[in-house]
Amino acid sequence: MVVRRFLGAFARPEHPLALFLDDLQWLDAATLDLLEHLATHSEVRHLLLIGAYRDNEISPSHPLLRMLEAIRNAGARVQEIVLAPLGLDDVGELVADALHCEPARVRALAQLVQEKTGGNPFFAIQFFTALAEEGLLAFDPVVRDWQWNMDRIRAKSYTNNVVDLMAGEAEAVVFQ
């Protein structure tokens, strides 16, 4: 009741409230019950709940899936969006946008980023950032354009795991 009243103080017709909750697969039973209550009881209005979870980390009997089914059965609207890995064209647009150039110019670099990251958007950005931090991707002020050497980038040993890449960055920060 306290949480419902607290949210009601902010969620008004003139100022609807959107809450984003990440990693729902790790919520405990009490928190899942609270979310179900917020989503199914009519006294909670002007509130949009957005949740994200990793479907590869839950089984068909996971409490989160049971909660989502209970919300649906109560008549609340549930919209699910399954995110797939980025395709080569998507990675190409991401890289081209970051480097302010045409996708055709960065096609080979985008293909390498795609191969190394499997199209995971977060990993692609982290990988791309690591290239710049290590000087394998650099802006040349003389020609006013980004430069890179595909052979040097390919020769660089990068992990295929985002956790290892991030841990390596954290170690680099700690030991610098």
C-alpha positions in Angstrom: 0.0 0.0 0.0 2.9 2.4 0.8 4.5 1.8 -2.6 1.2 2.2 -4.3 0.6 5.6 -2.6 4.1 6.7 -3.2 3.8 6.0 -7.0 0.4 7.6 -7.0 2.0 10.8 -5.7 4.0 10.9 -9.0 1.8 9.2 -11.5 -0.8 11.7 -12.4 -3.0 12.3 -15.5 -1.0 15.4 -16.2 2.4 13.7 -15.5 2.2 9.9 -16.2 5.1 7.9 -14.7 7.2 5.3 -16.6 9.3 2.9 -14.5 12.0 0.8 -16.2 13.2 -2.3 -14.3 16.1 -4.3 -15.6 17.1 -7.9 -14.9 13.6 -9.1 -13.9 14.9 -12.7 -13.9 16.7 -12.0 -10.6 13.7 -10.6 -8.7 12.6 -12.3 -5.5 9.0 -13.5 -5.0 8.0 -10.5 -2.9 9.1 -8.0 -5.6 7.4 -10.1 -8.3 4.2 -10.0 -6.2 4.5 -6.2 -5.9 4.9 -5.8 -9.6 1.9 -8.0 -10.3 -0.1 -5.9 -7.8 0.9 -2.7 -9.5 0.1 -4.0 -12.9 -3.3 -5.5 -12.1 -5.0 -3.2 -9.6 -7.1 -0.4 -10.9 -6.1 2.0 -8.1 -2.7 2.3 -9.7 -3.2 4.6 -12.7 -1.0 6.6 -15.1 1.9 4.2 -14.6 3.8 2.4 -17.3 5.9 -0.5 -16.1 8.7 -1.5 -18.5 10.7 -4.6 -17.6 13.7 -6.3 -19.2 14.9 -9.8 -18.6 17.2 -12.3 -20.3 15.0 -15.1 -21.6 18.0 -17.4 -21.8 18.4 -17.2 -18.0 14.9 -18.4 -17.1 13.1 -21.8 -17.4 9.5 -22.3 -18.4 8.7 -22.6 -14.7 10.4 -19.4 -13.6 8.3 -17.3 -11.2 8.7 -14.3 -13.6 6.8 -16.1 -16.4 4.1 -17.1 -13.9 3.8 -13.5 -12.9 3.5 -12.3 -16.5 0.8 -14.9 -17.1 -1.1 -13.8 -14.0 -1.0 -10.2 -15.2 -2.3 -11.3 -18.6 -5.1 -13.4 -17.0 -6.1 -10.3 -14.9 -6.8 -8.5 -18.2 -3.8 -6.1 -18.0 -2.1 -5.4 -21.3 1.4 -7.0 -21.7 3.5 -6.2 -24.7 6.6 -8.3 -25.2 9.4 -7.3 -27.5 12.1 -9.9 -28.2 15.4 -8.4 -29.0 17.6 -10.2 -31.5 21.2 -9.6 -32.2 22.1 -6.8 -34.6 22.5 -7.8 -38.2 25.5 -6.7 -40.3 23.6 -3.8 -41.8 22.6 -2.6 -38.3 26.2 -2.8 -37.1 27.3 -1.0 -40.3 24.9 1.8 -39.5 26.1 2.0 -35.9 29.8 2.2 -37.0 29.1 4.6 -39.8 27.1 6.9 -37.5 29.9 6.8 -34.9 32.5 7.7 -37.5 30.3 10.2 -39.4 30.8 8.5 -42.7 29.0 6.4 -45.3 28.3 2.7 -44.5 30.1 1.5 -47.6 33.4 3.0 -46.3 33.2 1.1 -43.0 31.8 -2.2 -44.3 34.9 -4.3 -43.6 35.2 -2.8 -40.1 31.5 -3.3 -39.4 31.9 -6.9 -40.5 34.7 -7.4 -38.1 32.8 -5.8 -35.2 29.8 -8.1 -36.1 32.0 -11.2 -36.1 33.7 -10.3 -32.8 30.5 -9.4 -31.0 27.9 -11.7 -32.5 25.7 -8.6 -33.0 25.2 -8.0 -29.3 24.6 -4.2 -29.2 26.2 -3.6 -25.9 29.3 -5.7 -26.7 29.5 -4.0 -30.1 29.7 -0.6 -28.5 32.2 -1.8 -25.9 34.4 -3.5 -28.5 34.3 -0.4 -30.8 35.2 1.8 -27.8 38.1 -0.5 -26.9 39.4 -0.1 -30.5 39.5 3.7 -30.0 41.0 3.5 -26.5 43.8 1.2 -27.8 44.5 3.5 -30.7 43.5 1.0 -33.3 40.8 3.4 -34.4 41.8 7.1 -34.4 40.8 10.4 -35.8 43.4 12.0 -38.1 43.2 15.8 -37.8 45.3 16.3 -40.9 42.9 14.5 -43.2 39.9 15.1 -40.9 38.8 11.5 -41.0 38.9 8.3 -38.9 41.6 5.9 -39.7 42.1 2.2 -38.8 44.2 -0.7 -39.9 42.2 -3.9 -40.3 45.2 -6.1 -40.1 46.2 -4.7 -36.7 42.7 -5.0 -35.5 42.4 -8.6 -36.7 45.7 -9.4 -35.1 44.6 -8.0 -31.8 43.4 -10.8 -29.5 39.9 -9.8 -28.3 37.7 -12.0 -26.2 34.4 -13.2 -27.5 32.8 -12.5 -24.1 31.6 -9.1 -23.1 32.2 -9.8 -19.4 35.9 -10.6 -20.1 36.2 -7.5 -22.2 34.7 -5.3 -19.4 36.9 -7.0 -16.8 39.9 -6.3 -18.9 38.9 -2.6 -19.1 38.4 -2.5 -15.3 41.8 -4.0 -14.7 43.3 -1.5 -17.1 41.8 1.3 -15.1 43.0 -0.2 -11.8 46.6 -0.7 -12.8 47.2 2.4 -14.8 
